Amino acid sequence: MYHTNRLEAANAVMMEAEKVALQFFHERDRFLLEEKTASEFVSEADRQVEALIREKLADWLPDDSIMGEEMGGEGSDAFWSVDPIDGTANFLRGSPLWGVSIGFVEKGVSRVGVISYPSLGWRLSAADGAGVFKNGEPYRRRVDFPSVRVASVGESPRWTPEGIAEIELALRKEGWGVAEYRCATIGLGFAALGMTDGYIEKNTSIWDIAAGSVICAEAGLKVVSSGSYEIASQNIIAATDAVHAVVSRYF
């Protein structure tokens, strides 16, 4: 019941937040002529979406702590971690590969997570022991053509190009194609859906992976993460055992 209540709350909050985020996405054309203005626009979108999430979570669970990418907060034994718009570059360029992420972390482990891809019309959610849901319906990870091996790799600005290339080369040598979505929320969700065999990233932040971690774990992937709650201080592998066997030695 403890996590079921939080899953219900996060889904309800996400249903409101994704509408606001999608509205900003459709309005971005007005800001394409000047890079500074575009940056200010996406920052305003981030702030408004995060403010809404914080307000609605507080209505549901007034005693819970919240940490967000835009408005800060402290990691603790139990807190919500919010990324109002993950995949900013994709968002601004008009790609549908961006998302909104709400995750609950308890004693260093993600326990509840909801991810929305507003442009795709998908919402993924999970709670510890409850399984994965897609658009509110139970979902079982499905892998079409498992012989076609694909893994995705993040590209945090604080992860060196050499480090990223090392992981990608190791995967390619073992027969994996490599995808880069420039969005951890997409990378983790697509792995949970079965579209890839896993997601790997160093120097990411807790708000990027809090929701996706539990969704991947409940989908049956092996999730290994470590780090602090400081910005760009998390490393994660959420993948099949076969992918772990290739990349874990680099972590």
C-alpha positions as CSV (number, residue, x, y, z in Angstrom):
1,M,0.0,0.0,0.0
2,Y,2.9,2.3,0.9
3,H,4.3,2.4,-2.7
4,T,0.9,1.9,-4.3
5,N,-0.2,5.2,-2.9
6,R,2.9,6.9,-4.3
7,L,2.5,5.3,-7.7
8,E,-1.1,6.5,-7.8
9,A,0.0,10.0,-6.8
10,A,2.8,10.2,-9.3
11,N,0.6,9.0,-12.2
12,A,-2.0,11.6,-11.3
13,V,0.5,14.3,-11.1
14,M,2.1,13.2,-14.4
15,M,-1.2,13.4,-16.2
16,E,-1.2,17.1,-15.5
17,A,2.5,17.8,-16.0
18,E,2.7,16.1,-19.4
19,K,0.0,18.4,-20.8
20,V,1.9,21.5,-19.8
21,A,5.2,20.2,-21.2
22,L,3.5,19.3,-24.5
23,Q,2.0,22.7,-24.8
24,F,5.5,24.3,-24.4
25,F,6.8,21.9,-27.0
26,H,4.2,23.0,-29.5
27,E,5.0,26.6,-28.8
28,R,8.7,26.4,-29.2
29,D,8.6,27.7,-32.9
30,R,8.3,31.2,-31.5
31,F,11.7,31.0,-30.0
32,L,13.8,29.4,-32.8
33,L,15.4,32.5,-34.2
34,E,17.7,33.4,-31.3
35,E,19.6,30.9,-29.3
36,K,19.5,32.9,-26.1
37,T,15.8,33.2,-26.3
38,A,15.4,29.5,-27.0
39,S,17.5,28.7,-23.9
40,E,15.4,31.1,-21.8
41,F,12.2,29.4,-23.3
42,V,13.2,25.9,-22.3
43,S,14.3,27.1,-18.9
44,E,10.9,28.6,-18.4
45,A,9.3,25.4,-19.6
46,D,11.4,23.4,-17.1
47,R,10.5,25.7,-14.2
48,Q,6.8,25.7,-14.9
49,V,6.6,22.0,-15.3
50,E,8.6,21.4,-12.2
51,A,6.6,23.9,-10.2
52,L,3.4,22.1,-11.2
53,I,4.8,18.7,-10.2
54,R,6.0,20.0,-6.8
55,E,2.6,21.6,-6.1
56,K,0.6,18.6,-7.0
57,L,2.9,16.1,-5.2
58,A,2.6,18.3,-2.1
59,D,-1.2,18.1,-2.4
60,W,-1.1,14.3,-2.5
61,L,1.9,13.7,-0.1
62,P,2.5,16.9,1.9
63,D,5.2,15.2,4.1
64,D,7.4,14.0,1.3
65,S,10.6,15.8,0.3
66,I,11.3,16.8,-3.3
67,M,14.5,17.3,-5.3
68,G,14.3,18.8,-8.8
69,E,16.7,19.7,-11.5
70,E,15.5,23.3,-11.7
71,M,14.5,24.1,-8.1
72,G,17.0,22.1,-6.1
73,G,16.4,20.3,-2.8
74,E,18.3,17.7,-0.9
75,G,18.6,14.0,-1.3
76,S,17.7,12.2,1.9
77,D,16.6,8.7,3.0
78,A,13.4,9.2,1.1
79,F,12.6,11.8,-1.5
80,W,11.1,12.5,-4.9
81,S,13.4,13.3,-7.7
82,V,12.0,15.3,-10.7
83,D,13.3,16.0,-14.1
84,P,10.7,18.3,-15.7
85,I,12.1,18.1,-19.3
86,D,14.8,15.6,-20.0
87,G,16.3,15.7,-23.5
88,T,16.4,19.5,-23.9
89,A,18.2,19.4,-27.2
90,N,15.7,17.0,-28.7
91,F,12.9,19.1,-27.3
92,L,14.2,22.3,-29.0
93,R,14.9,20.6,-32.3
94,G,11.4,19.2,-32.5
95,S,12.3,15.6,-31.9
96,P,9.7,13.5,-30.0
97,L,12.5,11.9,-28.0
98,W,12.2,13.8,-24.7
99,G,10.4,13.1,-21.5
100,V,9.2,14.1,-18.0
101,S,10.4,12.0,-15.1
102,I,9.1,11.6,-11.5
103,G,10.9,9.1,-9.3
104,F,10.8,8.2,-5.6
105,V,14.1,7.2,-4.0
106,E,14.3,5.4,-0.6
107,K,17.5,4.5,1.1
108,G,19.4,4.9,-2.2
109,V,17.0,2.7,-4.3
110,S,14.4,3.9,-6.7
111,R,11.0,2.5,-5.5
112,V,8.5,4.4,-7.7
113,G,8.8,5.9,-11.1
114,V,6.7,7.5,-13.7
115,I,8.0,8.6,-17.1
116,S,5.9,10.4,-19.8
117,Y,6.8,10.8,-23.4
118,P,4.2,13.5,-24.3
119,S,5.0,13.6,-28.0
120,L,4.8,9.9,-28.3
121,G,1.7,9.5,-26.2
122,W,3.3,7.0,-23.8
123,R,3.4,6.9,-20.1
124,L,5.5,4.2,-18.3
125,S,5.2,3.6,-14.5
126,A,6.3,1.1,-12.0
127,A,6.6,0.5,-8.3
128,D,8.8,-1.9,-6.4
129,G,7.2,-5.3,-6.7
130,A,4.2,-4.0,-8.7
131,G,5.5,-4.5,-12.2
132,V,5.5,-2.1,-15.2
133,F,2.5,-0.3,-16.6
134,K,2.2,1.4,-20.0
135,N,-0.6,4.0,-20.3
136,G,-2.1,2.5,-17.2
137,E,-2.2,-1.1,-18.4
138,P,0.1,-3.9,-17.1
139,Y,3.1,-4.3,-19.5
140,R,5.4,-7.2,-20.0
141,R,8.8,-6.4,-21.6
142,R,8.7,-7.7,-25.2
143,V,11.7,-8.2,-27.4
144,D,11.1,-8.6,-31.1
145,F,14.0,-10.2,-33.0
146,P,16.3,-10.7,-30.1
147,S,19.1,-11.6,-32.5
148,V,19.2,-7.9,-33.5
149,R,21.2,-6.6,-30.7
150,V,21.0,-2.9,-29.8
151,A,22.1,-1.0,-26.7
152,S,21.9,2.7,-26.0
153,V,24.6,4.9,-24.4
154,G,24.2,8.3,-22.8
155,E,26.4,11.2,-23.4
156,S,26.6,13.4,-20.3
157,P,28.6,16.5,-20.8
158,R,30.8,15.5,-17.9
159,W,31.5,12.0,-19.3
160,T,34.5,12.4,-21.5
161,P,34.2,11.6,-25.3
162,E,37.0,9.1,-24.8
163,G,35.0,7.3,-22.1
164,I,31.8,7.2,-24.1
165,A,33.8,5.9,-27.2
166,E,35.3,3.2,-25.0
167,I,31.9,1.8,-24.0
168,E,30.6,2.0,-27.5
169,L,33.6,0.3,-29.1
170,A,33.3,-2.5,-26.6
171,L,29.7,-3.1,-27.5
172,R,30.3,-2.8,-31.2
173,K,33.1,-5.4,-31.0
174,E,30.7,-7.8,-29.4
175,G,28.0,-7.3,-32.0
176,W,25.8,-4.6,-30.6
177,G,24.5,-1.7,-32.5
178,V,24.7,1.5,-30.5
179,A,22.0,4.1,-30.2
180,E,22.4,7.6,-28.6
181,Y,19.1,9.3,-27.8
182,R,20.6,12.2,-25.9
183,C,18.0,11.6,-23.2
184,A,18.4,9.2,-20.2
185,T,14.7,9.1,-19.8
186,I,14.3,7.8,-23.4
187,G,17.2,5.4,-23.0
188,L,15.9,3.8,-19.9
189,G,12.3,3.6,-21.0
190,F,13.1,2.1,-24.4
191,A,15.2,-0.5,-22.6
192,A,12.3,-1.3,-20.3
193,L,10.0,-1.6,-23.3
194,G,12.3,-4.1,-25.0
195,M,13.4,-1.8,-27.9
196,T,17.0,-2.1,-26.8
197,D,19.0,-4.5,-24.6
198,G,20.0,-1.8,-22.1
199,Y,21.1,1.7,-21.3
200,I,24.6,2.8,-20.0
201,E,25.7,6.2,-18.8
202,K,28.3,7.8,-16.5
203,N,28.1,11.2,-14.9
204,T,24.4,11.5,-15.0
205,S,22.2,13.0,-12.2
206,I,19.7,11.3,-9.9
207,W,16.7,13.1,-11.5
208,D,17.6,11.7,-14.9
209,I,17.5,8.1,-13.6
210,A,15.3,7.9,-10.5
211,A,12.1,6.9,-12.4
212,G,13.7,4.9,-15.1
213,S,15.7,2.7,-12.7
214,V,12.7,1.2,-11.1
215,I,10.9,0.8,-14.4
216,C,13.8,-1.1,-15.9
217,A,14.2,-3.2,-12.7
218,E,10.5,-4.1,-12.8
219,A,10.8,-4.9,-16.5
220,G,13.3,-7.6,-15.6
221,L,16.6,-5.8,-16.4
222,K,19.6,-5.8,-14.1
223,V,20.1,-2.3,-12.8
224,V,23.3,-1.3,-11.2
225,S,23.8,2.4,-10.2
226,S,26.1,4.2,-7.8
227,G,27.0,7.8,-6.9
228,S,25.9,10.7,-4.8
229,Y,23.0,13.1,-5.2
230,E,25.2,15.9,-6.5
231,I,24.8,16.9,-10.1
232,A,26.3,14.5,-12.6
233,S,27.4,12.1,-9.9
234,Q,25.5,9.0,-10.9
235,N,26.6,6.0,-13.0
236,I,24.1,3.5,-14.3
237,I,23.9,0.2,-16.2
238,A,20.3,-0.9,-16.8
239,A,20.5,-3.8,-19.1
240,T,20.5,-7.5,-19.8
241,D,23.1,-9.8,-18.3
242,A,24.8,-10.0,-21.7
243,V,25.3,-6.2,-21.9
244,H,26.5,-6.1,-18.3
245,A,29.1,-8.7,-19.2
246,V,30.6,-6.4,-21.8
247,V,30.4,-3.0,-20.1
248,S,30.6,-3.6,-16.3
249,R,34.4,-3.7,-16.3
250,Y,34.5,-0.1,-17.3
251,F,32.6,1.0,-14.2
